[in-house]
Amino acid sequence: MTHPVKPIPEQLANRLGNWIDSGHAGPEWLLEQRRLALETLLRNGLPTRRTEDWKYTDTSSITAGEWNFPSLGENCLSGDSRHLAGILHADELNIVLVNGIYCPALSNVGNTDTLEVLPLRSPLATSILETSLAQPELPIEMPFSTINRAGWLDGLALTLAAGKRTPARIHIMLLHDGDAPNTLITPRLVIRAEAGAEAIIAITHASRSRHACLSIPCMDVALADRAHLSLYQIQAMNNASFHIGNLRAVLGRDSVLNSLEGAFGAALSRQNVTVNLDAAGGEAILNGIYTIDGDRHGDFHTAIHHNQPHCRSRQVYKGILDDQATAVFNGAVQVAPHACGTDGYQLNRTLLRSPRARVFTKPELRIDNDDVRCSHGATVGQLDPRQLFYLQSRGIGPKQARDILARGFVEDLLFAVSASRQREALDLYLDRYFNRAS
C-alpha cells in the first residue's frame, strides 16, 4: 500500500517547466513526453518514509535543496584535466559526460565496426529514444526517474554490433565538476547489444567538485539473443552529494548480463536495478560492494523478473558499515507461472564495524511455479574476536587486523571481476576507505 506523499518543491517544478519551455528540450513529440513526466510529478509528488518502497530512506534532505541545471554552453571541464589521466586510459574507449553533458574534448570514442555511439537527441537515435521512453516506470524507480524523464539535458545511445566483440573496455565517466552549488545532473544512457555481441562497459560516477549535487542517471540496457555484457559501475560522489541511479535491463535468449556495482561515496545514494529475463536461457548476475561510514546512507533495490523458462539469476551484495552509517538492501526475485526450470539465488551480507551502524535487509522470493530452484539469505554480523586475536597474536596491530578481515569479507567479489583495470579501480576505492576508517 502506498501512503500519501509530499508535493514536489515549487522551485524544482519551475526549473523543470522552464527547461521544457526553453527551446532546447527537443522536438514536439519529446516535449510532450517531458510535459507528461512533469504532470506525473506534480500529481504524485515525492516519497516520504510512509511510502513502502522508501520506508528506510529519508529523502527530505534531497527535496529541501534548490537544484539548478548546469549551463549547456559552459566548458566541458573547469581547470586542469590532467588528474583524469589515472582514470581515463588512451588504450580504452572513453566517453565523458560533465554534469550530465557529453564532452567530446575528453572522449576518444568514435563509431567503429563493433560500436556505434549517437547523441540521444540526434534524429538517428529517435527510434532508440522512443523505445526507451515508452517503457512504463516502476514504483522502485519513481519519482526520481520521472525527474530524469522530464529534465534530462543530454544522453547517448550505444549500439554493440551483432556477432562482434568490442576488444577495448568502454569507460563512461559521469563527472560532477564546477563551482556552482546544488547542480542537478540528469544524464540518460541507452545501451543495445545486438545478437551475439560482447563487450565490457565500465561506468564511473565521480565528483571533482566539493559542492553538493543531485545526480539522477537513468540507463536502459537491452541484450539481444546470445549477447554478453559485463557492466561495472562505481559510485564515488563527494560526501555532500546525492545519487539516485536507475538501471533497467531486458535480456534475450541465452544472453548474459554480468553486473557489479561498487558504492563508495555520496551522503545519500540509492541504486534501483530491474532485470527482465524475457527469453529462455537468459542469465543475470548482479553483485554489489558498498562501504559506508560517517552518517551516510546507502540503499540498494533490485528486482529480477523470471518471465520465461530455464533462466538463471545470481545476486550477492556485501557491505561494510562504520560509525552511524545505514544501509538498505531490498532484493526481489519474481518467477512467473510458466517460468519452469528457473534457478534463482540471492544473498545479502553486511559487516558492522560499529555498534551504531544499522542495516535493513529484505531479500524476497515471489514464486508462482513449483518447478524451480530458488533460495535467498541475509546475514548481519561483526568481526570475529577469535580471528582478531589470532592475527594480533602474530604481531599484526589492531587496526590492521580489523582491516584485513573486513577487506577479506568483500574481496571474493573482486576476484570474480575479469577486467584487470576494473579490479584496480575497486581496489583503489577500498584502499581509500580503509585508509580513513578508524
C-alpha positions in Angstrom: 0.0 0.0 0.0 1.3 3.4 -1.0 0.7 6.2 1.5 0.3 9.9 0.8 3.4 11.7 -0.5 4.6 15.3 -0.3 4.3 17.8 -3.2 7.3 18.4 -5.4 9.0 21.6 -4.4 7.9 24.6 -6.3 11.4 25.6 -7.2 12.2 22.2 -8.8 8.9 22.2 -10.7 9.6 25.7 -12.0 13.1 24.7 -13.1 11.8 21.7 -15.0 9.0 23.7 -16.5 11.4 26.4 -17.7 13.7 23.8 -19.2 10.8 22.2 -21.1 9.8 25.6 -22.5 13.4 26.7 -23.2 13.6 25.7 -26.8 16.4 23.3 -26.2 14.3 20.4 -24.9 13.8 18.6 -28.3 11.2 18.1 -30.9 7.4 18.2 -30.2 7.0 14.5 -29.5 9.8 14.7 -26.9 8.3 17.9 -25.4 5.1 16.0 -25.0 6.9 13.2 -23.2 8.6 15.7 -20.9 5.3 17.5 -20.1 3.6 14.2 -19.2 6.5 13.4 -16.9 6.2 16.8 -15.2 2.4 16.3 -14.8 3.1 13.0 -13.2 5.5 14.6 -10.7 3.0 17.3 -9.9 0.2 14.8 -9.4 2.1 12.1 -7.5 4.6 14.1 -5.5 7.8 12.8 -3.8 8.1 9.9 -1.4 8.2 10.0 2.4 9.1 7.4 4.9 5.5 6.2 4.8 5.9 5.2 1.1 6.6 1.5 1.1 9.5 1.5 -1.4 11.2 4.3 0.5 10.4 3.5 4.1 14.0 3.2 5.2 15.4 6.1 3.1 14.6 9.6 4.1 14.6 11.9 1.1 13.8 15.1 2.9 17.4 16.4 2.7 17.2 16.0 -1.1 13.9 17.7 -1.5 14.9 20.6 0.7 17.6 21.6 -1.7 17.2 24.2 -4.5 18.6 22.3 -7.5 19.8 24.1 -10.7 20.5 22.9 -14.2 24.1 23.2 -15.5 24.6 25.5 -18.4 24.6 23.8 -21.8 27.2 26.3 -23.0 29.7 26.0 -20.2 33.1 24.5 -20.7 33.5 20.7 -20.5 35.7 20.9 -17.5 36.9 23.7 -15.2 40.6 23.8 -14.6 43.3 21.3 -15.3 42.1 17.9 -16.6 45.5 16.1 -16.2 44.3 14.4 -13.0 42.0 12.3 -15.1 45.0 10.6 -16.7 44.9 8.0 -13.9 41.3 7.3 -14.6 41.0 7.5 -18.4 43.3 5.4 -20.4 44.2 6.0 -24.0 44.0 2.3 -24.9 40.4 2.2 -23.9 37.2 3.8 -25.4 36.4 6.7 -23.2 33.1 8.6 -23.1 33.0 11.6 -20.7 29.9 13.5 -19.6 30.5 16.5 -17.3 27.4 17.4 -15.2 25.4 15.2 -17.5 26.5 16.8 -20.7 28.6 15.0 -23.3 32.2 16.3 -23.6 33.8 15.3 -26.9 37.1 17.0 -26.0 37.7 14.4 -23.2 36.3 11.5 -25.1 38.1 9.3 -27.7 35.3 7.1 -28.9 34.0 7.1 -32.4 31.8 4.8 -34.5 33.5 1.6 -35.5 32.5 -1.8 -36.9 31.9 -3.0 -33.3 30.4 0.1 -31.6 28.1 2.9 -32.7 27.7 6.0 -30.4 24.9 8.5 -31.1 23.7 11.6 -29.2 20.2 10.7 -27.9 18.8 13.9 -29.3 20.1 13.1 -32.8 17.4 12.2 -35.4 19.3 9.0 -36.0 18.6 7.9 -32.4 14.9 8.8 -32.4 13.6 5.2 -32.6 16.0 4.2 -29.8 14.9 7.0 -27.6 11.2 6.4 -28.3 11.6 2.8 -27.3 13.4 3.7 -24.1 10.8 6.3 -23.0 7.9 4.0 -23.9 8.7 1.7 -21.0 6.5 2.4 -18.0 8.2 3.5 -14.8 8.2 1.2 -11.9 7.4 2.0 -8.2 11.0 1.5 -7.1 12.3 3.9 -9.7 9.8 6.7 -9.2 9.7 9.6 -8.7 13.4 10.4 -9.4 13.4 8.6 -12.7 10.4 10.8 -13.6 12.6 13.9 -12.9 15.1 12.5 -15.4 12.4 11.9 -18.0 11.2 15.5 -17.6 14.6 17.2 -17.4 17.4 15.2 -19.0 19.7 17.5 -20.8 21.9 15.1 -22.7 22.4 11.4 -23.3 23.9 8.8 -25.5 22.9 5.7 -27.3 25.5 2.9 -27.6 24.9 0.0 -30.0 27.2 -3.1 -29.9 27.3 -4.7 -33.3 25.9 -8.2 -33.9 28.3 -11.1 -33.6 31.3 -8.9 -32.6 33.3 -8.4 -29.5 34.4 -4.9 -28.7 38.1 -5.5 -27.9 38.7 -2.5 -25.6 36.9 -1.7 -22.4 34.3 1.1 -22.8 34.7 3.5 -20.0 31.8 6.0 -19.4 32.8 8.8 -17.0 29.9 10.7 -15.4 31.7 13.6 -13.7 30.4 16.2 -11.4 32.5 19.4 -11.7 32.5 23.1 -11.2 32.0 25.8 -8.6 28.2 26.1 -8.9 26.4 24.6 -5.8 23.4 22.4 -6.0 23.8 21.2 -9.5 21.1 18.9 -10.9 22.7 16.2 -13.1 20.3 14.1 -15.3 22.2 12.0 -17.9 20.4 9.3 -19.9 22.1 6.3 -21.4 20.7 3.6 -23.7 22.9 0.5 -24.4 21.8 -2.0 -27.0 23.7 -5.2 -27.7 22.7 -6.9 -30.9 22.6 -10.7 -31.3 25.9 -12.3 -30.3 27.6 -9.0 -29.3 30.1 -9.0 -26.4 31.6 -6.1 -24.5 32.9 -4.7 -21.2 31.4 -1.4 -20.1 32.6 0.4 -17.0 30.7 3.4 -15.6 32.2 5.8 -13.1 30.2 8.4 -11.2 32.6 10.7 -9.5 32.9 14.3 -8.1 35.7 16.7 -9.0 33.7 19.5 -7.3 33.4 19.9 -3.5 29.8 21.2 -3.8 26.6 19.3 -3.5 24.8 17.9 -6.5 21.8 15.7 -7.2 22.8 13.1 -9.6 19.9 11.1 -11.3 21.3 9.0 -14.1 19.0 6.6 -15.9 20.2 3.7 -18.0 18.4 1.3 -20.3 20.1 -1.9 -21.4 18.8 -4.3 -24.0 20.6 -7.6 -24.8 19.5 -9.5 -27.9 19.9 -13.2 -28.2 23.3 -14.6 -27.2 24.7 -11.2 -26.3 27.2 -11.0 -23.4 27.7 -7.8 -21.4 29.9 -7.2 -18.4 28.7 -4.0 -16.8 30.6 -2.4 -13.9 29.6 0.7 -12.0 31.5 2.7 -9.4 29.7 5.4 -7.5 32.2 7.7 -5.8 30.4 11.1 -5.5 31.6 13.5 -2.8 30.1 13.3 0.7 27.9 16.4 0.2 26.1 14.9 -2.9 23.1 12.8 -3.5 22.9 10.0 -6.1 19.8 8.2 -7.3 20.7 5.7 -10.1 18.3 3.7 -12.2 19.3 0.7 -14.3 16.8 -1.4 -16.3 17.8 -4.4 -18.4 16.0 -6.7 -20.8 17.6 -10.0 -21.7 17.0 -12.1 -24.8 17.5 -15.8 -25.3 20.8 -17.2 -23.9 22.1 -13.7 -23.2 24.2 -12.9 -20.1 24.4 -9.7 -18.0 27.2 -9.7 -15.6 26.9 -6.7 -13.3 28.9 -5.4 -10.4 28.4 -2.1 -8.7 30.6 -0.5 -6.1 29.2 2.2 -3.9 31.8 4.3 -2.0 30.5 7.9 -1.9 27.6 10.3 -1.6 25.8 11.5 1.5 22.8 9.5 0.4 22.7 7.1 -2.5 20.2 4.7 -4.0 20.5 2.3 -6.8 17.5 0.8 -8.5 18.1 -2.3 -10.7 15.4 -4.1 -12.6 16.2 -7.1 -14.9 13.6 -8.8 -17.1 14.6 -12.3 -18.3 12.3 -12.2 -21.3 13.5 -15.3 -23.2 14.7 -18.8 -22.3 18.3 -19.3 -21.3 18.9 -15.8 -20.1 21.3 -15.3 -17.2 21.7 -12.3 -14.8 24.5 -11.9 -12.3 24.2 -8.9 -10.0 26.9 -8.3 -7.5 27.5 -5.3 -5.2 30.1 -3.9 -2.8 29.4 -1.0 -0.6 31.4 0.8 2.1 29.6 3.4 4.1 30.9 5.4 7.1 30.1 8.6 8.9 26.4 9.3 8.9 26.0 8.4 5.2 23.2 6.2 3.8 23.1 3.7 1.0 20.0 2.0 -0.5 20.0 -0.9 -3.0 16.8 -2.1 -4.6 16.9 -4.9 -7.1 14.2 -6.8 -8.9 14.8 -9.8 -11.2 11.8 -11.0 -13.2 12.0 -14.5 -14.5 9.4 -14.2 -17.2 10.4 -17.2 -19.3 11.6 -20.8 -18.6 15.1 -22.0 -17.9 16.7 -18.7 -16.8 19.3 -18.2 -14.1 19.9 -15.3 -11.7 22.5 -14.7 -9.0 22.6 -11.7 -6.6 25.3 -11.2 -4.0 25.6 -7.8 -2.2 28.1 -7.3 0.5 28.6 -4.2 2.6 30.8 -2.7 5.3 29.3 -0.2 7.6 31.0 2.0 10.2 30.2 4.9 12.6 26.5 5.8 12.3 26.1 4.7 8.7 22.9 3.0 7.5 22.2 0.7 4.6 19.2 -0.8 2.9 19.0 -3.9 0.7 15.7 -5.0 -0.8 16.2 -7.7 -3.4 13.3 -9.4 -5.1 13.1 -12.4 -7.4 9.8 -12.8 -9.2 9.0 -16.1 -11.0 6.2 -16.1 -13.5 3.7 -19.1 -13.5 5.0 -20.6 -16.7 8.8 -20.0 -16.0 9.6 -23.6 -15.2 13.3 -24.5 -14.6 14.1 -21.2 -13.0 17.3 -21.1 -11.0 17.5 -18.1 -8.7 19.8 -17.2 -5.8 20.3 -14.1 -3.8 22.4 -13.2 -0.7 23.0 -10.0 1.3 25.8 -10.0 3.8 26.7 -6.9 6.0 29.6 -6.4 8.3 29.1 -3.8 11.1 32.3 -2.2 12.3 30.4 0.0 14.8 27.6 -0.8 17.3 25.8 2.4 16.0 25.7 1.3 12.3 22.4 -0.2 11.1 21.2 -2.2 8.1 17.7 -3.1 6.9 17.8 -6.1 4.7 14.8 -7.8 2.9 15.5 -10.5 0.4 12.3 -11.6 -1.3 11.2 -14.6 -3.4 7.8 -14.4 -5.2 7.3 -17.7 -6.9 4.3 -18.8 -8.9 5.8 -22.1 -10.2 6.7 -25.3 -8.5 9.4 -26.4 -11.0 12.1 -24.0 -9.7 15.3 -23.9 -7.6 15.4 -20.6 -5.7 17.0 -19.6 -2.4 17.8 -16.5 -0.5 19.6 -15.4 2.6 20.9 -12.5 4.7 23.5 -12.2 7.4 24.5 -9.3 9.6 27.4 -9.5 12.0 30.6 -8.1 13.4 34.2 -9.2 13.2 35.0 -12.5 14.9 37.1 -11.7 18.1 38.9 -15.0 17.8 40.1 -14.1 14.3 41.2 -10.7 15.5 43.1 -12.3 18.4 44.8 -14.8 16.1 46.1 -12.0 13.8 47.2 -9.8 16.7 49.0 -12.8 18.3 51.1 -12.9 15.1 52.2 -9.3 15.6 49.6 -7.5 13.5 48.2 -4.3 15.0 44.5 -4.0 16.0 43.6 -1.6 13.1 45.4 -3.6 10.5 43.9 -6.8 11.8 40.4 -5.3 11.5 41.1 -4.0 8.0 42.5 -7.4 6.8 39.4 -9.2 8.0 37.0 -6.6 6.7 38.6 -6.5 3.3 38.6 -10.3 3.0 34.8 -10.1 3.7 34.2 -8.4 0.3 37.2 -9.4 -1.7 35.8 -12.6 -3.2 33.6 -10.4 -5.3 36.6 -8.6 -6.7 38.2 -11.9 -7.7 35.1 -12.5 -9.9 35.9 -9.4 -12.0 37.6 -10.4 -15.2 38.7 -6.9 -16.3 42.0 -6.0 -14.6 41.5 -2.3 -14.8 38.2 -2.6 -13.1 39.7 -4.6 -10.2 42.4 -2.0 -9.9 39.7 0.8 -9.6 37.8 -1.2 -7.0 41.0 -1.9 -5.0 41.8 1.9 -5.1 38.4 2.8 -3.6 38.7 0.1 -1.0 42.1 1.4 -0.1 40.7 4.9 0.4 38.0 3.6 2.6 40.4 1.7 4.9 42.9 4.5 5.0 40.4 6.8 6.5 38.5 4.2 8.6 39.3 4.3 12.3 
